Amino acid sequence: MFKFKNTVVVALLMIPMLNYAQHTDEINSNRPGETMSAFSVGKSVFQVETGIYGITEKHNLLNYDANGFGVDATLRWGLFMERLEFVADLQYQNEKYTELFNVTNRSALKQTVLGAKYLIYDPFKNYEKKVNLYSWKANHSFNWHQLIPAVSVFAGANLTFSDNPYSFSPDGTISPKIMLITQNHFGDGTWVFVTNIIADYISTDYPSYGYVLTLTKGFNDKWSGFIENQGYKSDFYSDAIVRTGAAYLINKDTQIDASISTNFKDTPSILYGGVGISWRYDANYKEVRMDVDSGDSNKKALRRAKKTKRG
């Protein structure tokens, strides 16, 4: 009996944790929220996240209404290394703009961002959660390591074309966009908290600074839901938006979603909702595994097992 018990302890202590790099068994989409996750899709993995939405605006001071629809698409491609991801973020909007004695239709690419994201710090790398074979309480107590976030940075450029009705300038411009991204996994891993701190249109006359906070909960293997708060401020436009929605996993490479968003002011008031789909192509992905243990050799593991037995 003691020999069997000792063998089990040795086996548990000698099992290394495996770090599967950035790639996950199931698709990990940024939709339907607006935050960018800290982790990449994985080297040689290509992912498309797209959707359609309807939007309505009403400005009480300027006395205008705007109603329309839009299409957004984010292309994510892991290249060269596991930590690196290239991103293209596009948004097209078409709307009917109604003022007191004037009605116009306007449409254009509201957003065109090209850039890259790099994972600076992964708290799960070289981390081993030790298992106490004799204490249920120790194994289920709060894990303070969860408070350490994964950290990434994004750097890219806004491409604004000339005569764009959604731009503050009629001239075409290229301006920088940078972002600090953090991501925490809480509890049993079904709670995920992501923050984005953003500096946008930095070199223009109206730089914008903002944040996005997203809390996601996985309900089961298929369903997840989220709540989100987004704020941004500039001399051209400032706002705070709340957003909620849900996503459903069709298979390991495909997800569908729906969301609704609104703000809390009337200059203008905004309400929009949409549906979307995310799809991943990972046929060329080669799994990356790294042995991540506590630095113990096999002999050290045996000594630890014997010590546990004597205790």
N, C-alpha and C positions, 0 to 999 in steps of 0.2 A: 504493500500500500504506500509506504513512504517512498519507495523507489519510483513508483508510478507518479506520485505527486511531485517528486523532484524532477522527473523527466518533463512533466507538463510545465513547471515553472521555468526550466531551462529553455524549452521551446518558445515560450512567450517572450522571454527576455532576449532571445537571439533573433526574433523576427524583426527585420529592419522596416522602417516606414518607407513607403515608396512615394516619391514626388513625381507626379505625372505632368509636371511643367504646367503650361497654360491651357492645354487642350483638356476638355471635359468629355465624359461619356455621352452627355446630352447637350444639345445646343444651349448656349448661354447668351441670350440676346439683351441688348440695351432697351429694347421696346418692352412695354409701351411708354415707359417714362422717358425723361429727357437727360438723365445723367449718363455719363460715360463710365463704364466699369473700369476697375483698375487693371484687370487681367486681359491679356490678348486672346485671340481665338486659337493661337497655336501656329507654329511654323508650317507653311504650305497650305494652310486652311483658308478658304474663301467663304465669306458670309454676306448675305444680302438681307437687310432689314428695311421693309417698305410698308407704306400704308396710305390711305386716303382719309381726309377729314372734311367736315363742314364747319364753317365759322360764321359768327354774327357779332358785329360791333355796333355800339351806339354811343355817340359822344354828346353829352348834354350841353356843354359849353359851345362847342363848334357846330352843333346841330347837324350832325351827319349820321347816316347809317351805312354800314357796309356788310354785305352778305355774299358768301361765296364758298369755294371749296379749294382744297389743295392736295398735293401729292408730295410725300417726303420719302427719301431713300438714303440709306446709309450703306456704303460698301466698305467692308473690313477685310483686310488681307494680311495674313501673317507671313513675313518674309525675313530671310537671312538668319534670324534667331528667334527663340521662343518668346523672349520678352518684348519683341518689337512688332508693332502692328501699324499698317498704313490705312488711313481713313479718308473717305470722300463722303461728305455730308451735303446733300442737296435738298432744296425745298422749293417747289413751284406752287404759286397761288394765283387763283383767278377769282375776281370778285366784282360785284356791282356796287358802285360807290354813289350814294345819293345825298346831295346837299339840298338846300332850300329850293333853288330853281335850276338845278343842274344834276344830270345823271350821267355817269361815265362808267365804262368798263375798263378795268385795269388788270393786267396779268404780266407776270415776269418770274424769274428765279429770285425768290425772296432771300435765299441763302445758298451760297456756294462756298464750302470750306474744304480745303485739302490740307492734310497734315499727317503726323505720325505720333504714336503713343509708345512710351517706353516704361516698363515696370522697373522702378528703382529698388523697391524693397518688398520681399515676400515673407511675411511672418511665419509661413508654414514650412519654409525651406530650413533644413537642419533642425527642425523642431520635433521632439518626440514627447507625446503625452504619455506619461508613465501610468501604468495600471497597477493599482493596489489589489492584489488577489484576496485580501482578507478584510477589506473595508468598503462597503457599499457607499457609505457617507463620503469617503475620500474621493471615490470615483465620480460622484454626482454633485460635488460641491462646485461653487462658481469657479470657472477657469479664468483667472486674471489675464492669461495670454490673449484672450479674445479681444481685449481692449487695444491691442497693438494692431494697427491697420496695415493693409497692403497699400503701398504708395506708388503712384505713377505720375508722369508728367506728359502733357500733350502740347505740341507746338505745331502751328499751321498758319495758313493764310486765308483771309476772306477775299474772294474775287467778286467785286461788284461791277456790273457792266453799266455802260453809259445809258442815260435816260431811263433808269430803273425807277418806277413809281414808288417803290418801297424804300428807296435810299434817300438820305438827307441831302445828297449832292447829285446833280445831273451828270457829273463826270464819272468815268470808270476809275476804280481804285483797286489797289491791292494793299491790304493792311494785315498786320500780325494778329494772331489769336493764341493765347497761352492758357494752360489750365493745370491746376494741381488737383489730383484725384486721390481719394482715400476710400478704402473698402474694408468693412468689418463683417465677420460671420459670428453670430451669437447663438447661444443655446445649443441645440443639436444640429446647427447648421442651416436650419430652415428660415432663420431670420438673417437678412442681409441689409446692412446700412451703408449707403454710398454717398459721398459728398464730392461736389465739384466746385472749386473756386476759380472764377473765370475773369480774365482780362481780355476784352475784345475791341476790335477796331482801334488799336492802340495809337497808331500814327495819324489818325484822322482828327478833324476838328471836334468830333463828338465821341471820345472813347467811352466804352461801357464796361462796368464792373458788376459782377453778379455772383450768384451762388445757386446751386441746386442740391436739395437734400432728399434722398429717396429711401424709404423703408419698405422692404419687400418681405412677404411671408409665403413660404411654400406650404400649401394645405395638404397636398398628397403628391403622388408621383406625376400627376397630370396638371393640377391646378395651382396657380399662385396669384396673389393679389398685391397691390402696392398703394401707398399714399406718398405724395410728393409736394414739396414746397419749392418754388422757384422765385428768385428775386433778381432784378437788375436795375441799375441806375446810371443814367447819363444825362447830359444837358438836352439831348434830343428826345429821349423817352425813358420813363421809369415805370416799373410795375412790380406787383407781387402776385403770383399765380399759385393756386392749389390744383392738384390733379390726383385722380384716382382711377383705378382700372384693374383688369385681370388678364391673365394669359393662360392658354391651354396648350399643352404639349401633344401634338398629333403623333409624332414619332421622334426618335432621337435627333433628327436633323431638321425638324419643322415645328414651328410654333405659330399660333394665331393669337390675336389680342384685341382688346377694346379698351377705350379710355375716354374720360370726359374731364374738361378743364374749365376753370373760371377765375375771375379776379374779384377784387372787393371795392372797386371804384367805378365812377361813371364818366371818366374822362380819358379813354372810353371804357365802358363795360364790355367785357369779352366773354363769350361762351363758345366753346368748340368741342367736338367729339369726333372720334374716328375709330377705324378698325385697321388692322394690319397683319402682316405675315413676316416671319423670319425663316430663312432657309440657309443651311450650311452644306458646303462641299468639302469633305475631308478625306477623300479617297487616297490622296498622296501623302497623308500625314504618317510619319513614323514615330511611334511612341518613344518618348524619352523617359527613362527611369534612372533615378539616382538613389543609391543606398544612403539613407539618412537615419543613422542611429545615434546613440548618445556618445559615440566614440569608444564604446567597449569592444574589446576583442572577444573572441570566443572564450578564452580563459577567464577573462573578467566576468563574463556572463555566468560561467559555471560557479565562480566564487560567490557571486551575488545570490545565485540559487541556493547554494549550500548555507549561506548566511541566513537566508529567508527560512530555510527548513529548521535551522537551529532555533530561530526566534519563535 
